[in-house]
Amino acid sequence: YSAALSTLGRLQEVEPQNQTWKAEMGVVSMYMNNLDDSFIFFHEAYSKDSNNRTALWGLKALYKKFNYNGKLRSFVAKAKSVGRPDGIIHPWMEN
């Protein structure tokens, strides 16, 4: 996971406008059980691209896992409207 995180970080440096890399760093951080960093990566990607599917589904998964129901409600409809994320996702992001 560390190598993936390092590679994605490098891609983010090369293409800073592409929030896909930042959102994928959130997924890798979820797999590493580093949920604070995961939230930060998802939130940064979402704040720069509010239609980033991976960031939306990642934030939704974290809000659901930790029972932030107020925040969860605002993300459920938005996440479903943009569609499911592509690529590798964490199991928490399935529903």
Backbone as JSON Lines, residues from 0, in Angstrom:
{"i":0,"aa":"Y","n":[0.82,-1.2,0.0],"ca":[0.0,0.0,0.0],"c":[0.86,1.26,0.0]}
{"i":1,"aa":"S","n":[1.97,1.2,0.68],"ca":[2.85,2.37,0.74],"c":[3.36,2.76,-0.63]}
{"i":2,"aa":"A","n":[3.7,1.75,-1.44],"ca":[4.18,2.03,-2.8],"c":[3.08,2.67,-3.63]}
{"i":3,"aa":"A","n":[1.85,2.17,-3.48],"ca":[0.72,2.75,-4.22],"c":[0.51,4.2,-3.8]}
{"i":4,"aa":"L","n":[0.55,4.46,-2.51],"ca":[0.36,5.81,-2.0],"c":[1.45,6.74,-2.51]}
{"i":5,"aa":"S","n":[2.68,6.25,-2.55],"ca":[3.8,7.04,-3.06],"c":[3.63,7.35,-4.55]}
{"i":6,"aa":"T","n":[3.23,6.35,-5.32],"ca":[3.02,6.53,-6.76],"c":[1.9,7.52,-7.03]}
{"i":7,"aa":"L","n":[0.79,7.37,-6.3],"ca":[-0.33,8.3,-6.47],"c":[0.06,9.73,-6.07]}
{"i":8,"aa":"G","n":[0.86,9.85,-5.04],"ca":[1.35,11.16,-4.63],"c":[2.19,11.81,-5.72]}
{"i":9,"aa":"R","n":[2.99,11.01,-6.37],"ca":[3.82,11.53,-7.48],"c":[2.94,11.95,-8.65]}
{"i":10,"aa":"L","n":[1.93,11.13,-8.96],"ca":[1.0,11.48,-10.03],"c":[0.28,12.79,-9.72]}
{"i":11,"aa":"Q","n":[-0.06,12.99,-8.45],"ca":[-0.72,14.23,-8.03],"c":[0.2,15.43,-8.24]}
{"i":12,"aa":"E","n":[1.5,15.23,-8.02],"ca":[2.46,16.32,-8.26],"c":[2.55,16.66,-9.75]}
{"i":13,"aa":"V","n":[2.52,15.64,-10.58],"ca":[2.64,15.83,-12.02],"c":[1.36,16.45,-12.59]}
{"i":14,"aa":"E","n":[0.21,16.02,-12.1],"ca":[-1.09,16.5,-12.57],"c":[-1.92,17.03,-11.4]}
{"i":15,"aa":"P","n":[-1.57,18.18,-10.84],"ca":[-2.26,18.66,-9.64],"c":[-3.74,18.98,-9.84]}
{"i":16,"aa":"Q","n":[-4.15,19.24,-11.07],"ca":[-5.54,19.54,-11.33],"c":[-6.42,18.29,-11.37]}
{"i":17,"aa":"N","n":[-5.81,17.12,-11.51],"ca":[-6.55,15.87,-11.61],"c":[-6.82,15.32,-10.21]}
{"i":18,"aa":"Q","n":[-8.04,15.43,-9.75],"ca":[-8.38,15.02,-8.39],"c":[-8.59,13.51,-8.26]}
{"i":19,"aa":"T","n":[-8.52,12.8,-9.37],"ca":[-8.63,11.34,-9.32],"c":[-7.54,10.75,-8.45]}
{"i":20,"aa":"W","n":[-6.34,11.26,-8.59],"ca":[-5.21,10.72,-7.82],"c":[-5.43,10.95,-6.33]}
{"i":21,"aa":"K","n":[-5.89,12.12,-5.96],"ca":[-6.13,12.44,-4.55],"c":[-7.2,11.51,-3.97]}
{"i":22,"aa":"A","n":[-8.27,11.29,-4.73],"ca":[-9.34,10.41,-4.27],"c":[-8.84,8.96,-4.14]}
{"i":23,"aa":"E","n":[-8.02,8.53,-5.08],"ca":[-7.47,7.16,-4.99],"c":[-6.54,7.03,-3.79]}
{"i":24,"aa":"M","n":[-5.86,8.11,-3.43],"ca":[-5.04,8.09,-2.21],"c":[-5.94,7.86,-1.0]}
{"i":25,"aa":"G","n":[-7.16,8.38,-1.04],"ca":[-8.13,8.13,0.02],"c":[-8.49,6.66,0.12]}
{"i":26,"aa":"V","n":[-8.67,6.01,-1.02],"ca":[-9.0,4.58,-1.03],"c":[-7.84,3.77,-0.45]}
{"i":27,"aa":"V","n":[-6.63,4.06,-0.9],"ca":[-5.45,3.34,-0.39],"c":[-5.33,3.55,1.13]}
{"i":28,"aa":"S","n":[-5.56,4.77,1.58],"ca":[-5.48,5.05,3.01],"c":[-6.54,4.28,3.79]}
{"i":29,"aa":"M","n":[-7.73,4.08,3.18],"ca":[-8.75,3.26,3.84],"c":[-8.25,1.83,4.02]}
{"i":30,"aa":"Y","n":[-7.63,1.29,2.98],"ca":[-7.08,-0.07,3.08],"c":[-5.98,-0.16,4.13]}
{"i":31,"aa":"M","n":[-5.24,0.94,4.32],"ca":[-4.18,0.97,5.33],"c":[-4.74,1.24,6.73]}
{"i":32,"aa":"N","n":[-6.07,1.43,6.81],"ca":[-6.76,1.75,8.06],"c":[-6.3,3.08,8.64]}
{"i":33,"aa":"N","n":[-5.88,3.97,7.76],"ca":[-5.49,5.32,8.15],"c":[-6.66,6.23,7.75]}
{"i":34,"aa":"L","n":[-7.7,6.19,8.57],"ca":[-8.96,6.82,8.21],"c":[-8.92,8.35,8.27]}
{"i":35,"aa":"D","n":[-8.07,8.9,9.12],"ca":[-7.92,10.35,9.16],"c":[-7.37,10.87,7.82]}
{"i":36,"aa":"D","n":[-6.31,10.24,7.34],"ca":[-5.75,10.64,6.05],"c":[-6.74,10.38,4.93]}
{"i":37,"aa":"S","n":[-7.42,9.26,5.01],"ca":[-8.42,8.92,4.0],"c":[-9.46,10.03,3.89]}
{"i":38,"aa":"F","n":[-9.97,10.48,5.02],"ca":[-10.95,11.56,5.01],"c":[-10.36,12.83,4.4]}
{"i":39,"aa":"I","n":[-9.14,13.15,4.77],"ca":[-8.49,14.36,4.24],"c":[-8.36,14.28,2.72]}
{"i":40,"aa":"F","n":[-7.88,13.14,2.2],"ca":[-7.73,12.98,0.75],"c":[-9.07,13.09,0.04]}
{"i":41,"aa":"F","n":[-10.09,12.39,0.56],"ca":[-11.42,12.46,-0.07],"c":[-11.96,13.89,-0.02]}
{"i":42,"aa":"H","n":[-11.82,14.53,1.12],"ca":[-12.36,15.88,1.26],"c":[-11.66,16.87,0.33]}
{"i":43,"aa":"E","n":[-10.34,16.77,0.21],"ca":[-9.61,17.65,-0.7],"c":[-10.05,17.43,-2.15]}
{"i":44,"aa":"A","n":[-10.19,16.17,-2.54],"ca":[-10.63,15.87,-3.91],"c":[-12.04,16.39,-4.14]}
{"i":45,"aa":"Y","n":[-12.92,16.19,-3.17],"ca":[-14.3,16.64,-3.3],"c":[-14.4,18.16,-3.34]}
{"i":46,"aa":"S","n":[-13.6,18.83,-2.55],"ca":[-13.68,20.29,-2.51],"c":[-13.23,20.93,-3.82]}
{"i":47,"aa":"K","n":[-12.38,20.24,-4.57],"ca":[-11.92,20.76,-5.85],"c":[-12.72,20.22,-7.04]}
{"i":48,"aa":"D","n":[-13.41,19.11,-6.82],"ca":[-14.24,18.5,-7.87],"c":[-15.42,17.82,-7.2]}
{"i":49,"aa":"S","n":[-16.52,18.54,-7.07],"ca":[-17.68,18.02,-6.32],"c":[-18.39,16.87,-7.04]}
{"i":50,"aa":"N","n":[-17.96,16.53,-8.24],"ca":[-18.53,15.38,-8.95],"c":[-17.57,14.2,-9.0]}
{"i":51,"aa":"N","n":[-16.51,14.24,-8.22],"ca":[-15.55,13.14,-8.19],"c":[-16.22,11.95,-7.5]}
{"i":52,"aa":"R","n":[-16.51,10.92,-8.28],"ca":[-17.27,9.78,-7.76],"c":[-16.55,9.05,-6.63]}
{"i":53,"aa":"T","n":[-15.26,8.86,-6.76],"ca":[-14.51,8.15,-5.72],"c":[-14.52,8.94,-4.42]}
{"i":54,"aa":"A","n":[-14.33,10.24,-4.51],"ca":[-14.34,11.08,-3.31],"c":[-15.72,11.07,-2.66]}
{"i":55,"aa":"L","n":[-16.77,11.2,-3.45],"ca":[-18.14,11.19,-2.92],"c":[-18.46,9.88,-2.21]}
{"i":56,"aa":"W","n":[-18.17,8.77,-2.88],"ca":[-18.48,7.46,-2.29],"c":[-17.58,7.17,-1.08]}
{"i":57,"aa":"G","n":[-16.35,7.68,-1.1],"ca":[-15.46,7.52,0.04],"c":[-15.94,8.29,1.25]}
{"i":58,"aa":"L","n":[-16.32,9.54,1.04],"ca":[-16.86,10.34,2.15],"c":[-18.16,9.73,2.68]}
{"i":59,"aa":"K","n":[-19.01,9.29,1.76],"ca":[-20.27,8.65,2.17],"c":[-19.99,7.42,3.03]}
{"i":60,"aa":"A","n":[-19.01,6.62,2.62],"ca":[-18.66,5.41,3.37],"c":[-18.16,5.74,4.77]}
{"i":61,"aa":"L","n":[-17.3,6.75,4.88],"ca":[-16.78,7.13,6.19],"c":[-17.87,7.71,7.08]}
{"i":62,"aa":"Y","n":[-18.73,8.54,6.53],"ca":[-19.84,9.1,7.32],"c":[-20.77,7.98,7.8]}
{"i":63,"aa":"K","n":[-21.01,7.0,6.93],"ca":[-21.88,5.88,7.31],"c":[-21.22,5.03,8.39]}
{"i":64,"aa":"K","n":[-19.97,4.72,8.21],"ca":[-19.24,3.86,9.16],"c":[-19.22,4.47,10.56]}
{"i":65,"aa":"F","n":[-19.1,5.78,10.65],"ca":[-18.98,6.42,11.95],"c":[-20.25,7.17,12.38]}
{"i":66,"aa":"N","n":[-21.36,6.8,11.73],"ca":[-22.7,7.29,12.1],"c":[-22.84,8.8,12.12]}
{"i":67,"aa":"Y","n":[-22.25,9.47,11.15],"ca":[-22.48,10.9,10.97],"c":[-23.69,11.06,10.05]}
{"i":68,"aa":"N","n":[-24.86,10.76,10.6],"ca":[-26.07,10.66,9.78],"c":[-26.46,11.98,9.12]}
{"i":69,"aa":"G","n":[-26.24,13.1,9.77],"ca":[-26.55,14.39,9.16],"c":[-25.74,14.62,7.91]}
{"i":70,"aa":"K","n":[-24.45,14.37,7.99],"ca":[-23.57,14.53,6.82],"c":[-23.85,13.46,5.78]}
{"i":71,"aa":"L","n":[-24.16,12.25,6.26],"ca":[-24.42,11.13,5.35],"c":[-25.59,11.45,4.42]}
{"i":72,"aa":"R","n":[-26.66,12.0,4.97],"ca":[-27.84,12.3,4.15],"c":[-27.51,13.21,2.97]}
{"i":73,"aa":"S","n":[-26.64,14.17,3.2],"ca":[-26.32,15.1,2.12],"c":[-25.46,14.45,1.03]}
{"i":74,"aa":"F","n":[-24.8,13.35,1.34],"ca":[-23.92,12.71,0.36],"c":[-24.57,11.54,-0.36]}
{"i":75,"aa":"V","n":[-25.58,10.91,0.23],"ca":[-26.18,9.71,-0.38],"c":[-26.76,10.03,-1.75]}
{"i":76,"aa":"A","n":[-27.63,11.02,-1.82],"ca":[-28.27,11.35,-3.1],"c":[-27.24,11.81,-4.13]}
{"i":77,"aa":"K","n":[-26.31,12.64,-3.71],"ca":[-25.29,13.15,-4.63],"c":[-24.43,12.01,-5.16]}
{"i":78,"aa":"A","n":[-24.0,11.1,-4.28],"ca":[-23.16,9.97,-4.7],"c":[-23.9,9.09,-5.7]}
{"i":79,"aa":"K","n":[-25.17,8.81,-5.43],"ca":[-25.94,7.97,-6.34],"c":[-26.19,8.67,-7.67]}
{"i":80,"aa":"S","n":[-26.33,10.0,-7.64],"ca":[-26.62,10.73,-8.88],"c":[-25.43,10.76,-9.83]}
{"i":81,"aa":"V","n":[-24.22,10.76,-9.31],"ca":[-23.04,10.79,-10.19],"c":[-22.6,9.4,-10.61]}
{"i":82,"aa":"G","n":[-23.11,8.37,-9.97],"ca":[-22.78,6.99,-10.34],"c":[-21.68,6.41,-9.48]}
{"i":83,"aa":"R","n":[-21.49,5.12,-9.65],"ca":[-20.5,4.4,-8.85],"c":[-19.09,4.73,-9.33]}
{"i":84,"aa":"P","n":[-18.14,4.69,-8.4],"ca":[-16.75,4.98,-8.79],"c":[-16.15,3.86,-9.65]}
{"i":85,"aa":"D","n":[-15.2,4.24,-10.47],"ca":[-14.45,3.28,-11.29],"c":[-13.25,2.79,-10.5]}
{"i":86,"aa":"G","n":[-12.69,1.7,-10.94],"ca":[-11.45,1.22,-10.35],"c":[-11.64,0.49,-9.04]}
{"i":87,"aa":"I","n":[-10.56,0.39,-8.31],"ca":[-10.55,-0.34,-7.04],"c":[-11.17,0.53,-5.97]}
{"i":88,"aa":"I","n":[-12.12,-0.04,-5.23],"ca":[-12.73,0.67,-4.13],"c":[-12.65,-0.19,-2.87]}
{"i":89,"aa":"H","n":[-12.78,0.44,-1.74],"ca":[-12.77,-0.26,-0.45],"c":[-14.15,-0.9,-0.25]}
{"i":90,"aa":"P","n":[-14.23,-2.04,0.43],"ca":[-15.54,-2.68,0.66],"c":[-16.57,-1.77,1.32]}
{"i":91,"aa":"W","n":[-16.14,-0.84,2.16],"ca":[-17.1,0.09,2.79],"c":[-17.79,0.96,1.76]}
{"i":92,"aa":"M","n":[-17.19,1.1,0.58],"ca":[-17.74,1.98,-0.45],"c":[-18.75,1.26,-1.35]}
{"i":93,"aa":"E","n":[-19.02,0.0,-1.09],"ca":[-19.9,-0.79,-1.96],"c":[-21.33,-0.28,-1.96]}
{"i":94,"aa":"N","n":[-21.88,0.1,-0.82],"ca":[-23.29,0.5,-0.73],"c":[-23.39,1.97,-0.44]}
